[in-house]
Amino acid sequence: MDAGRAADLYDAVVVGGGPAGLAAALYLARARYRVLVVEKDTFGGQITITAEVVNYPCVEKTEGHSLTETMRRQALHFGAEFLLAEAQGIDVDGDFRIVRTSRGAFRCFAVLLATGAHPRKVGFEGEETFRGRGVAYCATCDGGFFTDRDVFVVGGGFAAAEEAMFLTRYARSVTMLVRRSTLSCAESIAEQVLAHESVRVRFNTVLEAVEGDTALRRAVFRDTVTGRLETYAPPEGETFGVFVFAGYEPASRLAEGLAELTGQGNIVTDREQRTRTEGVYAAGDVCDKRLRQVVTAVSDGAVAATSIERYAADMQRKTGLRPQRPATAPASSGASKASAPSGNARETEGGFLTAEQREQLAGVFARMERPLILKAEPDSRPVSEDLRRMLMELAALTDKLTVEWTPPSDGPERPCVRVLRADGTDTGIAFHGVPGGHEFNSFVVGLYNAAGPGQSIDPALAEAIAAIQREYKILVPRGNMMLRAGDVLILGAESFHDPKERIKLKELVLQRSHPWIGERIRDLNISRHSIVVLVKRQKKVLIPNGKMILREGDVVIIYTQAHMSDAEDIDL
């Protein structure tokens, strides 16, 4: 067997992390096949936006996100690998399939396309222009942006009805615009909508157009019976939201040239979920099927997985190559915890990690190749004790992590934990304070990358990293970091035309009567290529988000290539 060729080989790559892809990953990993799940957005698929699931067998009632997160943890427990990246193409190379992604290419015997579907556009005037600026397709994702605003829901099906009721948590009013004279969902759901005190339903009505500047300011409706047009405008200075729920289009672009597609773009498979191309399979909502539910997607994934198992075994024998076996989490994290109630309650033993986090981390740590030293540098504050407890709980999960302590000191960068290699050399990874939320995820990813095998790096990103001058100290900025002369800022921008152009920040002081005072950052009338980097307010340095309301006296730090007459350049 050629160990070098087998080291980077997968039995299967699953494109799509919804119920179909997760079910397939679970079945494949449990059968001891190496499988990678590639997802570009959120693991769980479209069901994650559903607040209430009551028709999944053996689960009386749950949330869509909770249901699919359990599926993901199960697959992770059996050794499935996960990657957030966009799949860009599939190549057929003899006995192998190559999945090209935004974070590198992956070689495998079989590919499963579980790419699902994406929201269908209605086509009213201004829909594309204001997408993400008032026109939305996910109530769970964007509902909070329209707190105390008027919201219009386009559609009369199940999704529209359910999301309309969900949006009442945020919106001042919710109005459904239904093209026909009735709702096209189950009668029980229709009755709930019509009886809901905060939802208004306008039948025989379509949205013709939306208009505005940086946000929506006007909408035009048309009565499908009389043809009469009606204009809506929110109160002076306000905006409103439009949520579109008009069904989904199959995300089948990757299958072009590899599989037969229907007129609607769905992938045609046989009863084993095989396409016309050997080693290429499809499952879930992207397929040509009559019923599209979580339970049918899971069924598709299981069928596809068992079919792939047989195919991968045949290819192992044919090529003499066998991908490495998946590393499973310890058995102690298994079934007894599966029935435990979900939530964020801490276990009494350690106090920092939840049972769910321990189960997930066990699967990650089991794949680490080299030992690491977590060198803690505490201070005298209680937060150092929190850091100590976190590190000890992490180290208890694996023999790959060892914790070392330096004497307490009240230095400016403490408490801190530095990640060292087994020989004591610095990996360059350090974290100040106690990581939580996304910070904790980033910390764990850092450990995984330092210990190996690590995540693959997009070639373009690797090239950019290689270009960094090594004599500079690289800092991840926090809200209290002050910019200094000579600092080199790495900024995200939609475009950058001239790599030789000198980068400048602009400092804008909001004096009395400035038009930005009292405005949310997301509503500012500035170039879409400009970025508000920081806001200095009195003695505080704030990391802005779209909901931040600017005040008189604020100092706004902006990255932009546009001229601003009332701003001063900060020359770096």
Secondary structure per residue as TSV (DSSP state, phi and psi in degrees):
chain	resnum	aa	ss	phi	psi
A	1	M	-	360.0	136.2
A	2	D	-	-83.4	96.6
A	3	A	H	-63.2	-35.0
A	4	G	H	-62.9	-41.8
A	5	R	H	-73.9	-28.3
A	6	A	H	-80.6	-20.8
A	7	A	H	-62.3	-37.5
A	8	D	T	-104.2	18.9
A	9	L	E	-100.6	138.2
A	10	Y	E	-111.4	147.9
A	11	D	E	-66.5	-40.3
A	12	A	E	-150.4	144.2
A	13	V	E	-115.0	123.8
A	14	V	E	-99.7	121.9
A	15	V	E	-99.0	107.5
A	16	G	-	119.3	124.9
A	17	G	-	-108.2	31.8
A	18	G	S	-84.3	-169.9
A	19	P	H	-55.3	-39.9
A	20	A	H	-65.2	-48.4
A	21	G	H	-65.2	-39.6
A	22	L	H	-68.0	-40.6
A	23	A	H	-62.7	-43.0
A	24	A	H	-63.4	-42.8
A	25	A	H	-61.9	-40.9
A	26	L	H	-61.3	-49.6
A	27	Y	H	-64.2	-42.4
A	28	L	H	-67.9	-46.5
A	29	A	H	-65.2	-39.2
A	30	R	H	-65.2	-30.3
A	31	A	T	-83.9	6.7
A	32	R	T	73.6	33.4
A	33	Y	-	-104.3	141.8
A	34	R	-	-79.2	123.9
A	35	V	E	-136.7	139.6
A	36	L	E	-119.3	130.2
A	37	V	E	-104.6	120.9
A	38	V	E	-107.2	124.4
A	39	E	E	-136.0	134.0
A	40	K	S	-89.9	-21.9
A	41	D	S	-118.6	-88.0
A	42	T	-	-132.8	128.1
A	43	F	T	-64.0	130.2
A	44	G	T	126.1	-26.5
A	45	G	G	76.8	-164.2
A	46	Q	G	-64.1	-26.5
A	47	I	G	-65.3	-18.4
A	48	T	G	-64.9	-20.7
A	49	I	G	-86.6	-2.7
A	50	T	-	-87.7	120.9
A	51	A	S	-72.6	-26.5
A	52	E	-	-142.3	122.9
A	53	V	B	-116.3	119.9
A	54	V	-	-125.6	3.9
A	55	N	-	-120.3	20.5
A	56	Y	S	-92.8	123.7
A	57	P	T	-54.3	138.1
A	58	C	T	72.0	0.0
A	59	V	-	-119.6	105.4
A	60	E	S	-62.1	-44.2
A	61	K	S	-161.4	132.8
A	62	T	B	-158.8	175.0
A	63	E	-	-94.6	151.1
A	64	G	H	-58.0	-43.3
A	65	H	H	-64.6	-41.4
A	66	S	H	-63.3	-40.6
A	67	L	H	-62.8	-50.4
A	68	T	H	-75.1	-27.8
A	69	E	H	-65.8	-35.3
A	70	T	H	-63.9	-42.6
A	71	M	H	-58.7	-44.8
A	72	R	H	-62.9	-42.5
A	73	R	H	-64.4	-39.4
A	74	Q	H	-59.7	-47.1
A	75	A	H	-63.4	-41.5
A	76	L	H	-62.3	-39.3
A	77	H	H	-58.7	-36.6
A	78	F	T	-88.4	3.5
A	79	G	T	103.5	8.0
A	80	A	-	-64.1	145.8
A	81	E	E	-105.1	148.4
A	82	F	E	-130.7	141.8
A	83	L	E	-142.4	126.4
A	84	L	E	-86.5	107.6
A	85	A	-	-165.5	162.5
A	86	E	-	-99.1	122.6
A	87	A	E	-72.1	127.8
A	88	Q	E	-110.6	-16.4
A	89	G	E	177.9	163.8
A	90	I	E	-129.5	126.9
A	91	D	E	-112.5	143.4
A	92	V	E	-103.9	116.2
A	93	D	E	-123.1	83.6
A	94	G	T	61.4	-118.5
A	95	D	T	-79.1	-6.3
A	96	F	E	-117.6	157.3
A	97	R	E	-116.5	136.9
A	98	I	E	-113.4	118.8
A	99	V	E	-100.0	112.7
A	100	R	E	-88.9	127.1
A	101	T	E	-128.7	172.8
A	102	S	T	-69.0	-8.9
A	103	R	T	-124.1	32.1
A	104	G	E	113.5	174.3
A	105	A	E	-107.0	146.6
A	106	F	E	-130.4	130.5
A	107	R	E	-97.1	138.1
A	108	C	E	-156.5	168.7
A	109	F	E	-80.7	-40.5
A	110	A	E	-135.3	149.9
A	111	V	E	-121.9	133.7
A	112	L	E	-112.9	119.8
A	113	L	E	-91.2	105.8
A	114	A	-	-122.8	50.3
A	115	T	-	-81.9	-7.1
A	116	G	-	66.5	-143.3
A	117	A	E	-145.3	160.2
A	118	H	E	-121.6	158.9
A	119	P	E	-56.7	138.8
A	120	R	-	-85.3	133.0
A	121	K	-	-79.1	147.6
A	122	V	-	-85.8	-40.9
A	123	G	-	104.3	12.2
A	124	F	-	-71.3	155.7
A	125	E	B	-62.6	128.3
A	126	G	T	93.3	-3.1
A	127	E	T	-60.7	-49.4
A	128	E	T	-72.2	-38.6
A	129	T	T	-59.3	-42.0
A	130	F	T	-103.3	14.8
A	131	R	B	-62.9	124.8
A	132	G	T	83.3	-4.1
A	133	R	T	-127.4	35.4
A	134	G	T	134.4	-28.4
A	135	V	E	-101.2	122.4
A	136	A	E	-133.8	165.4
A	137	Y	S	-131.4	6.9
A	138	C	-	-142.4	110.1
A	139	A	H	-67.6	-40.3
A	140	T	H	-63.3	-39.3
A	141	C	H	-72.3	-42.3
A	142	D	H	-117.7	-3.6
A	143	G	G	-57.1	-38.8
A	144	G	G	-62.6	-23.2
A	145	F	G	-70.0	-13.6
A	146	F	G	-117.2	32.2
A	147	T	T	-60.2	128.9
A	148	D	T	62.7	27.1
A	149	R	S	-116.7	165.7
A	150	D	E	-80.8	139.5
A	151	V	E	-131.1	138.9
A	152	F	E	-117.0	133.1
A	153	V	E	-109.7	121.7
A	154	V	E	-95.5	117.3
A	155	G	-	133.5	157.0
A	156	G	-	-131.7	13.4
A	157	G	S	-90.5	-168.6
A	158	F	H	-60.1	-48.3
A	159	A	H	-61.1	-44.4
A	160	A	H	-61.6	-43.2
A	161	A	H	-64.0	-47.4
A	162	E	H	-64.9	-43.9
A	163	E	H	-71.0	-30.5
A	164	A	H	-61.4	-44.0
A	165	M	H	-66.6	-36.5
A	166	F	H	-64.5	-39.5
A	167	L	H	-66.7	-17.3
A	168	T	T	-65.3	-14.7
A	169	R	T	-66.1	-27.0
A	170	Y	T	-113.7	-48.3
A	171	A	-	-74.5	154.0
A	172	R	S	-70.8	-38.4
A	173	S	E	-148.6	148.2
A	174	V	E	-126.8	123.9
A	175	T	E	-122.7	123.1
A	176	M	E	-88.2	131.8
A	177	L	E	-105.6	107.5
A	178	V	-	-112.9	123.6
A	179	R	S	-64.3	-37.1
A	180	R	S	-95.1	-174.5
A	181	S	S	-91.7	-2.6
A	182	T	S	-140.8	162.4
A	183	L	-	-80.3	140.7
A	184	S	-	-102.6	45.6
A	185	C	S	-127.6	178.3
A	186	A	-	-57.1	144.5
A	187	E	H	-58.5	-36.6
A	188	S	H	-63.1	-39.7
A	189	I	H	-70.1	-42.5
A	190	A	H	-58.4	-41.1
A	191	E	H	-63.6	-39.8
A	192	Q	H	-62.5	-42.6
A	193	V	H	-64.7	-48.7
A	194	L	H	-65.7	-26.5
A	195	A	H	-90.4	-8.5
A	196	H	-	-71.5	126.5
A	197	E	T	-69.9	-19.2
A	198	S	T	-105.6	5.2
A	199	V	E	-117.7	126.6
A	200	R	E	-107.3	135.4
A	201	V	E	-113.3	123.7
A	202	R	E	-108.7	105.5
A	203	F	S	-79.4	162.0
A	204	N	S	53.3	41.9
A	205	T	E	-135.6	135.3
A	206	V	E	-126.2	153.8
A	207	L	E	-88.9	118.1
A	208	E	E	-86.8	-42.6
A	209	A	E	-161.9	154.7
A	210	V	E	-127.0	148.7
A	211	E	E	-138.6	161.6
A	212	G	E	169.8	-165.7
A	213	D	S	-113.9	-99.1
A	214	T	S	-84.0	-11.0
A	215	A	S	-144.9	172.0
A	216	L	E	-72.5	133.7
A	217	R	E	-126.5	-13.2
A	218	R	E	-156.4	145.8
A	219	A	E	-134.7	147.2
A	220	V	E	-120.3	124.5
A	221	F	E	-109.0	152.7
A	222	R	E	-128.7	131.2
A	223	D	E	-77.7	119.3
A	224	T	T	-71.9	-13.7
A	225	V	T	-91.3	-50.1
A	226	T	T	-94.6	-20.3
A	227	G	-	80.9	0.5
A	228	R	-	-68.8	136.3
A	229	L	E	-96.1	144.4
A	230	E	E	-136.6	135.7
A	231	T	E	-107.0	135.7
A	232	Y	E	-117.0	138.1
A	233	A	-	-137.4	135.5
A	234	P	-	-72.7	170.8
A	235	P	S	-55.8	153.0
A	236	E	T	-50.8	128.7
A	237	G	T	84.9	-4.2
A	238	E	-	-102.9	168.7
A	239	T	-	-125.0	-172.6
A	240	F	-	-151.1	175.9
A	241	G	E	-125.2	149.4
A	242	V	E	-124.4	121.6
A	243	F	E	-112.4	124.5
A	244	V	E	-103.7	124.1
A	245	F	-	-133.5	79.5
A	246	A	-	-118.1	30.9
A	247	G	-	92.8	-173.5
A	248	Y	E	-134.0	149.9
A	249	E	E	-104.0	136.0
A	250	P	E	-63.9	136.9
A	251	A	-	-90.1	75.2
A	252	S	-	-110.0	15.8
A	253	R	G	-56.7	-40.7
A	254	L	G	-64.0	-22.0
A	255	A	G	-85.4	-8.7
A	256	E	T	-61.1	127.3
A	257	G	T	86.9	-12.6
A	258	L	T	-110.6	-26.4
A	259	A	S	-138.2	157.3
A	260	E	-	-76.6	134.9
A	261	L	B	-117.0	145.6
A	262	T	-	-77.2	175.5
A	263	G	T	-61.7	-25.8
A	264	Q	T	-88.3	-3.2
A	265	G	S	93.2	5.3
A	266	N	-	-77.4	150.0
A	267	I	B	-83.8	132.6
A	268	V	-	-90.9	127.4
A	269	T	-	-129.5	167.1
A	270	D	-	-90.6	-170.4
A	271	R	T	-69.9	-15.5
A	272	E	T	-95.5	9.4
A	273	Q	-	68.1	20.7
A	274	R	B	-84.3	145.2
A	275	T	-	-96.1	-173.2
A	276	R	S	-74.2	-14.3
A	277	T	S	-98.2	125.8
A	278	E	T	-59.4	132.9
A	279	G	T	83.5	4.1
A	280	V	E	-119.1	123.3
A	281	Y	E	-124.2	165.0
A	282	A	E	-143.7	150.0
A	283	A	-	-154.3	153.6
A	284	G	G	89.2	-157.2
A	285	D	G	-67.0	-15.0
A	286	V	G	-74.6	-15.1
A	287	C	B	-85.3	161.2
A	288	D	-	-78.9	107.5
A	289	K	-	-153.8	162.4
A	290	R	S	-84.6	-42.0
A	291	L	-	-114.0	128.2
A	292	R	-	-117.7	96.0
A	293	Q	-	-136.4	164.7
A	294	V	H	-57.8	-42.6
A	295	V	H	-64.9	-35.4
A	296	T	H	-75.5	-33.3
A	297	A	H	-64.9	-43.9
A	298	V	H	-60.9	-42.1
A	299	S	H	-60.6	-45.8
A	300	D	H	-57.3	-44.8
A	301	G	H	-62.4	-40.5
A	302	A	H	-66.0	-43.3
A	303	V	H	-62.9	-45.7
A	304	A	H	-61.0	-41.4
A	305	A	H	-62.5	-46.0
A	306	T	H	-65.6	-32.8
A	307	S	H	-69.4	-41.8
A	308	I	H	-65.0	-36.9
A	309	E	H	-54.7	-47.8
A	310	R	H	-65.1	-42.1
A	311	Y	H	-65.6	-44.6
A	312	A	H	-63.7	-39.9
A	313	A	H	-60.9	-42.7
A	314	D	H	-62.3	-41.3
A	315	M	H	-70.8	-32.6
A	316	Q	H	-61.1	-44.5
A	317	R	H	-67.3	-39.5
A	318	K	H	-68.4	-43.9
A	319	T	H	-90.7	-18.2
A	320	G	-	74.8	9.6
A	321	L	-	-108.4	134.0
A	322	R	-	-129.6	114.0
A	323	P	-	-58.5	153.8
A	324	Q	-	-61.6	145.4
A	325	R	-	-67.0	144.0
A	326	P	-	-67.3	145.4
A	327	A	-	-89.6	119.6
A	328	T	-	-91.4	155.9
A	329	A	-	-73.0	157.6
A	330	P	-	-56.5	146.7
A	331	A	G	-61.4	-24.1
A	332	S	G	-65.0	-17.1
A	333	S	G	-92.7	16.6
A	334	G	S	-87.4	-129.1
A	335	A	H	-63.0	-33.6
A	336	S	H	-60.5	-28.2
A	337	K	H	-89.1	-13.7
A	338	A	H	-65.3	-30.2
A	339	S	T	-90.3	-1.8
A	340	A	S	-67.8	148.4
A	341	P	-	-64.3	142.2
A	342	S	-	-75.8	164.8
A	343	G	S	138.4	-170.3
A	344	N	-	-109.9	16.7
A	345	A	-	-64.4	131.9
A	346	R	-	-81.4	142.8
A	347	E	-	-69.7	143.7
A	348	T	T	-71.1	-24.1
A	349	E	T	-63.8	-55.5
A	350	G	T	-100.3	-48.5
A	351	G	S	99.1	-23.8
A	352	F	S	-95.4	-48.2
A	353	L	S	-94.5	141.5
A	354	T	-	-81.2	166.9
A	355	A	H	-61.0	-39.2
A	356	E	H	-63.9	-42.8
A	357	Q	H	-63.8	-40.8
A	358	R	H	-61.9	-40.2
A	359	E	H	-63.9	-44.4
A	360	Q	H	-66.0	-44.6
A	361	L	H	-65.4	-34.8
A	362	A	H	-59.0	-40.8
A	363	G	H	-66.3	-38.8
A	364	V	H	-68.4	-49.0
A	365	F	H	-64.6	-29.5
A	366	A	T	-63.8	-22.6
A	367	R	T	-93.8	-4.8
A	368	M	-	-68.7	138.6
A	369	E	-	-98.3	-30.9
A	370	R	S	-126.5	147.7
A	371	P	-	-73.8	153.8
A	372	L	E	-131.6	155.9
A	373	I	E	-111.4	127.2
A	374	L	E	-97.7	102.4
A	375	K	E	-92.3	107.4
A	376	A	E	-90.1	135.9
A	377	E	E	-121.9	89.2
A	378	P	-	-83.0	168.8
A	379	D	-	-121.8	-165.5
A	380	S	S	-90.1	1.8
A	381	R	S	-85.1	157.3
A	382	P	H	-58.9	-25.6
A	383	V	H	-61.4	-26.8
A	384	S	H	-66.4	-33.4
A	385	E	H	-66.5	-38.0
A	386	D	H	-62.1	-41.5
A	387	L	H	-63.8	-42.6
A	388	R	H	-59.9	-46.8
A	389	R	H	-62.9	-40.3
A	390	M	H	-62.6	-46.9
A	391	L	H	-65.3	-39.9
A	392	M	H	-66.2	-36.8
A	393	E	H	-67.8	-38.5
A	394	L	H	-64.3	-45.8
A	395	A	H	-64.9	-27.6
A	396	A	T	-70.8	-14.9
A	397	L	T	-88.2	-13.3
A	398	T	-	-156.9	152.0
A	399	D	T	-86.7	2.5
A	400	K	T	-85.4	-9.8
A	401	L	E	-118.9	129.5
A	402	T	E	-124.3	137.6
A	403	V	E	-104.1	130.2
A	404	E	E	-121.7	152.1
A	405	W	E	-125.7	139.6
A	406	T	-	-101.6	159.9
A	407	P	-	-60.2	144.3
A	408	P	-	-59.0	141.1
A	409	S	-	-154.0	141.1
A	410	D	-	-92.8	47.3
A	411	G	-	-70.6	167.2
A	412	P	T	-69.1	-21.6
A	413	E	T	-104.8	11.0
A	414	R	-	-103.2	153.2
A	415	P	S	-74.6	152.6
A	416	C	E	-148.4	150.1
A	417	V	E	-125.9	128.4
A	418	R	E	-109.6	141.2
A	419	V	E	-98.0	117.7
A	420	L	E	-114.1	154.6
A	421	R	E	-76.1	170.7
A	422	A	T	-60.8	-27.6
A	423	D	T	-86.7	4.8
A	424	G	S	91.9	-5.6
A	425	T	-	-74.9	150.1
A	426	D	E	-81.4	132.3
A	427	T	E	-79.8	-13.7
A	428	G	E	90.9	-1.4
A	429	I	E	-97.8	127.3
A	430	A	E	-144.7	148.2
A	431	F	E	-132.2	130.3
A	432	H	E	-102.7	125.0
A	433	G	S	94.1	-157.7
A	434	V	-	-115.6	116.3
A	435	P	-	-68.7	141.9
A	436	G	-	-144.2	157.4
A	437	G	T	60.1	-131.2
A	438	H	H	-63.5	-29.4
A	439	E	H	-61.8	-40.5
A	440	F	H	-64.0	-42.0
A	441	N	H	-59.0	-43.5
A	442	S	H	-64.7	-38.3
A	443	F	H	-61.7	-45.5
A	444	V	H	-64.7	-42.3
A	445	V	H	-60.4	-38.6
A	446	G	H	-61.6	-42.4
A	447	L	H	-61.7	-45.0
A	448	Y	H	-62.7	-41.7
A	449	N	H	-69.2	-36.5
A	450	A	H	-70.7	-36.2
A	451	A	H	-85.2	-19.5
A	452	G	S	83.2	157.5
A	453	P	S	-71.2	-19.3
A	454	G	-	79.9	166.9
A	455	Q	-	-86.7	148.3
A	456	S	-	-70.0	150.8
A	457	I	-	-111.2	132.6
A	458	D	-	-57.4	131.6
A	459	P	H	-53.8	-38.8
A	460	A	H	-64.6	-39.1
A	461	L	H	-68.6	-40.7
A	462	A	H	-60.4	-39.4
A	463	E	H	-64.2	-40.7
A	464	A	H	-65.8	-39.7
A	465	I	H	-64.4	-41.4
A	466	A	H	-63.2	-25.1
A	467	A	T	-80.9	-10.3
A	468	I	S	-69.4	134.4
A	469	Q	-	-69.0	122.4
A	470	R	T	-69.9	-16.7
A	471	E	T	-77.2	-9.5
A	472	Y	S	-82.0	144.6
A	473	K	-	-84.7	125.5
A	474	I	-	-94.0	123.2
A	475	L	-	-119.0	137.4
A	476	V	-	-88.9	114.5
A	477	P	-	-70.3	144.8
A	478	R	-	-118.5	173.4
A	479	G	T	-62.5	-27.5
A	480	N	T	-94.0	6.1
A	481	M	-	-76.6	128.1
A	482	M	-	-96.8	135.4
A	483	L	-	-74.0	141.4
A	484	R	-	-122.4	156.1
A	485	A	T	-59.4	131.0
A	486	G	T	96.1	-13.1
A	487	D	-	-59.4	140.4
A	488	V	-	-107.1	116.5
A	489	L	-	-96.3	132.1
A	490	I	-	-99.1	113.0
A	491	L	-	-115.5	146.0
A	492	G	-	-90.5	128.6
A	493	A	-	-142.5	154.3
A	494	E	S	-68.7	-31.3
A	495	S	-	-151.4	155.6
A	496	F	-	-146.3	109.2
A	497	H	-	-83.1	-39.8
A	498	D	-	-125.8	106.8
A	499	P	T	-63.5	-17.3
A	500	K	T	-87.3	-10.2
A	501	E	S	-65.0	137.1
A	502	R	-	-75.8	126.3
A	503	I	-	-80.4	132.1
A	504	K	E	-130.7	144.0
A	505	L	E	-98.1	153.7
A	506	K	E	-115.6	134.5
A	507	E	E	-107.5	123.3
A	508	L	E	-122.6	119.3
A	509	V	E	-94.9	122.7
A	510	L	-	-82.3	90.4
A	511	Q	-	-76.9	166.3
A	512	R	T	-51.6	139.6
A	513	S	T	75.0	4.2
A	514	H	-	-62.8	137.1
A	515	P	T	-64.6	-17.9
A	516	W	T	-79.6	-18.5
A	517	I	T	-62.5	128.7
A	518	G	T	86.1	-0.8
A	519	E	-	-98.6	145.4
A	520	R	B	-74.2	147.7
A	521	I	G	-59.4	-37.1
A	522	R	G	-67.5	-17.3
A	523	D	G	-98.0	1.1
A	524	L	-	-66.5	140.9
A	525	N	-	-89.4	73.4
A	526	I	S	-126.6	166.2
A	527	S	-	-58.2	140.4
A	528	R	T	-69.8	-9.0
A	529	H	T	-92.4	4.4
A	530	S	-	-98.5	150.5
A	531	I	E	-130.2	126.6
A	532	V	E	-81.9	112.6
A	533	V	E	-87.4	-49.6
A	534	L	E	-141.7	156.5
A	535	V	E	-128.9	120.2
A	536	K	E	-95.8	118.8
A	537	R	E	-124.0	107.0
A	538	Q	T	57.0	-116.2
A	539	K	T	-98.9	3.3
A	540	K	E	-100.1	146.0
A	541	V	E	-111.2	117.3
A	542	L	E	-109.7	139.0
A	543	I	-	-86.5	113.8
A	544	P	-	-77.8	152.8
A	545	N	-	-129.4	176.2
A	546	G	T	-62.5	-24.7
A	547	K	T	-87.7	-8.4
A	548	M	-	-63.6	130.9
A	549	I	B	-96.9	124.2
A	550	L	-	-77.0	147.8
A	551	R	-	-124.2	160.6
A	552	E	T	-59.6	135.4
A	553	G	T	91.2	-11.9
A	554	D	-	-61.3	141.6
A	555	V	E	-105.7	113.7
A	556	V	E	-100.9	122.7
A	557	I	E	-97.5	120.5
A	558	I	E	-124.3	136.8
A	559	Y	E	-99.7	121.6
A	560	T	-	-159.0	151.8
A	561	Q	S	-95.8	-3.3
A	562	A	S	-86.9	156.1
A	563	H	-	-79.4	135.1
A	564	M	-	-130.3	108.7
A	565	S	T	-63.4	-29.6
A	566	D	T	-99.4	14.9
A	567	A	-	-115.4	151.1
A	568	E	E	-107.2	139.1
A	569	D	E	-73.7	138.1
A	570	I	E	-101.8	106.3
A	571	D	E	-83.9	118.8
A	572	L	-	-97.1	360.0
